């Protein structure tokens, strides 16, 4: 990587969903403003071509696990999918991600598109904090003579899901917790999620919402034909395993964060454990996660009397 001489010595990587005009406009606004404040800018190769920004000293790099090295923050403009893509480039070097939501719900994002100027000021003046989010490491094994062979290893911020490969067939699996068998399910799949991913695929599959500050791993069956098929929340030190029953028509596929896939032959074993490295997310506000849930899902809270009741009990006056 070439490093242009910037007086401040500060550098920011900008990643955008360039397939959307709004994202291109916001990315251009961000880059122009940060450059004006003497902050060096880095873009990914393809995105730099699509944005076509005329900014002196702009650094262009190929996507890689060290693309965010030496950057103080990664500004991600798009939806949660774009943030998950950016996490692949920032996790190894520990650079925090600051998401600006241009998608639908955008649980991973910290700011909305109308917060651009506030977000720029926060970066320039370093008025932000970073929190670590638990990830999961995923290993896939297959049967070989004399035992199991490691097929591949991957990781996820939200979830790893074992799913049926053919729409017309269920997948038969045995699930295991900490080396002990729990149950056998004929199902559409199994989701193994983090607290961060509890509002993603886990939520759609009927799993519980877990506050990000809780350290835990989640397992949720998808459309299981079984009497016992309940969402499970286990310790972060636990190891989850899903074994695909060896049948000629029962193969499956593993999805990691909905981005990386591995074909699962019959008899495959998938092990999920706490990730060796977290992902860091920028926080601009200290709002409780409850408020985020209410805002993102548009939950009805009219009639809540909590604040008024506290004032009545304590005798405190109304806030100004």
N, C-alpha and C positions, 0 to 999 in steps of 0.2 A: 504494500500500500504506500502510495506517495502521500506525504503530509505537507500541505501548504502552510506557509508561515502566517499565522493568525496572532495578533497581539495578545489576546486574552489567553491563549492556550486551551480554550474550551472547544469541545466538539460534540455535535449532536447528529445521530443517524435518523433520517426521516424515511419512513416506509409508508406507502400509500396504496390504496386500492385504485390504481390508475384506470381501471375500466369504467369508473364513474366520474363524470365531469365535476361534480361537487367535490370529490376527493382531490382531483387535480387542482381545483381552484384553491382549496384550503391548504394543500401542500405548497403551492406557490406563495401564498400569503405567509405561511410559516417561515419558509426558507428566506424570503426577502426580509422579513422582520428580524430574524435571528442573525442574518448576515450584517444587517445595519448595526446590530449591537456587538459586532466583532466576534461572533461565535462561528466556528468552522462548521461546515455542513458536509455530510456524507450521504450519498444516495446509492441504491443498488443499480447495477448496470442497465437493466431493461427499463426500470422506472425512470432513470435519468434521461434515457432516449425519449420516452413518452412525455415527460414533463417539459423537456427542452428549455430549461431555465438558463438565463444568461447571468450567471453569478460568478464573479472572479474567485478562483481558489476552490471551486466546488470539487470535492473528491468523489470518485466513482469506484465502487468495488463490486466484485462478484459475490453472490450469496454464498455464505460459508459460516461455520460455527464461530469464527472470529470476526465476522463483519462488524460487530458492535464494539470490538476491542478499542480501548482508549476513548470511548464516548461516555459522557456523563449520563445520558439518557437516550432512549429510543422513542421518538415521537411516532405513533402509529395512527394513521388516518384511515378509518374504514369501520368495519364491524368486528365482531368477535373472531370471525374467520381470519381476518387480516392480523389480529393480535396473536392468534395461535401460530400463524406463519412467522411473525416476528419473534415469537418466543423461541423458535428453532434456531434463530440467529443470535439470540442474546443470552440464552441460558448458561452456556459454558463460561462466558466471560463475566456473568453476574451483572450485566448492565440492566437497570430497571426500565420497564416499559410504561409509557404514558399514552393511553388510548384515547382517541377522540372519536366518539361514536357517530358514524354516518349510516349505521345499519338499523336493525329493528329494535331488539331489546338492549343488546350491548352491555351485558353484565360485567364484562372484563374492562370496559372503558371507564375512564374517570371523568371525562368531560364530554359535553355535547358540542355540536357544530356552532352554536351561538355563544360558546365560551372561549372562542379562539383568542381574543385579545387578552382575556384574563389568564389563559394558559400560557401565552407567550410571556407575559409579565412574570408569571410564577417561575418559568424556566430561567429567564434572564436574571432574576433576583434570588434564584435558588429557594423559593418558598414552596417546597414540597418535601414529602417524606417517601420512603420506600418500605414496603412490607413484603415479607417472604411468603410465598404460597407453596404448600406441599405439592409435590409431583409424585408420579408413580413410575417405577421401572417395570418393564414387561419383558419376559423371556418366553420364547416359543420352542418347545421340544417335540421331536417325533420319535416314533419307535424305530429302533435298529436292533440288529441281532446283539443280544447281550445287555440291552438297556435302552437309554434315551440319548438322543443327540440334539445339541442345541442348534436350532435352525436360524434364529435371529434374535436380536435384542433391540428394544426400542423404549420409548418413554412417552408420557402424556401429562399435560397440565389438567385437562378436564376429565378424560376417561379413556379406558380401553374397553372395547366391546367385542365380544365373540358372537358372531351372527351366522345365520344359515346362509348358505351360498345359493340355494335354489328357492325361489318364491313359493313353489308348490309343496315343499317339504319342510317339516320341522327339523331341528337339530337336536340330537340326544346328547346330553352332557351329564357328568357327575361333577358336583362342586365340592371343594375341600377348603377347610380353614385350619391353618397351622398344622398341616400334616394329617388331619383327621377328616374322613368323608362326612359330608353333611346331608346331601340329598341328590337324587337323580331327577332330572327334568327333561321332558320333551318340550321344547320351547322355540321361540323365534330367535332367542339369543340371551346373553347375560352381559350386563354393564358393570364394570368395576371402575368406580369413580373416586375423585377427591372431593373435599368440601367445596373447593372452587368450582368443580364440575357438577355440584349437586343441583345447580339451577340450569343445567344444560340437558344432555341426553338423559341423565339420571332422572331429572324432573319429568320429562316427557314419558318415561317408562314407569312412572308412579313411585319413584323413590323419594326419600325425605329431603327437605332443604336443610343443609347443615351450615351453621355460621362459619365464616372463613377462619376465625380464631380457634375453632375446634380442630384438634389433630385426630383424624380418623380416616379409615378407608371404608368405602361403601360397595355393596354388591346387590344388584337388582336384577331379577329375572325378567325377561320380556315375553309376555303372553305365554306363561308356562302352564302346561296341562298337568297340574299336580295339586294335591291338597295342601301341602306346605310349600308355598312359593312366595315368601315375604321378603321385603327389602331388609338388608342386614347392615348394621353399622358396627365395625370392629376396631380394635386398637390399631394405632399407626404402626406398631411393631409386628402386626400379624402378616402372614403370607396367605394370599388368596390363590386358589388354583381352580382351573376349569379344564376338565378332560373331555375331549370329544370321543364319544363311544365309537369304537371301530366297526363301522358299517359301510358297505360299499356305496350307499346313497346318502351318507350322513356327513359329508364334508362341510366345512364352514370357512369363514373369513374373519380375520382380526382387523379391527379399525382402531388406530391410535389418534385421538382427537379429531376423528373424521377426516384425517389428511393422509395418513400412511397406512397401507394395507399389507397383510400377509395372508396368503392362502393357507388354509389349515387342512391337512389330510386327515382322514379318519384315524383316531388314536392320538391325535396331537394333544399336547399338554401345555397350557398357558399359565404361567406363574406371575403374580402381580404383588409387588411389595413397595414400600415407601421409596421414593426416588432418592438417589444419592445427592442430587442437587435440586434446590428449589428454583422457582422463577420469581423474580422481584417485580412488583407492580407499584407504580407511582400513585401516591395519594395527595390530592390537592386540598381535600376537605376531610374533616374528622367526623363526618356524619355517621351515625350508627347504621349498621347493616339493615336494621329494621326499616329505616327510612328509605334505603336503597330498594328494598323489596317493594315497598308501597309505591315508590315512584316508577320503577321499571314495569311492574305488573298492573299499575293503576288500581290498587286495592282500595275498596271502600272503607274509609275510617271516619266518616261523618258520625257525630254523636259521641266521639271519644271525650271523656271528661277528666282524663288523668291529670293534666296540668292544673285545671281548676280545682280538682279535689286536693291536690298537694297544697295549693295556696290556701284553701279553706282550712286544712288541718294545721298548717304551720302559721297561719295568720299573716302571711306575706302579702304585700300589695300586688296589684296587677303589674306585669312588666310594662315598661314604657314602649 
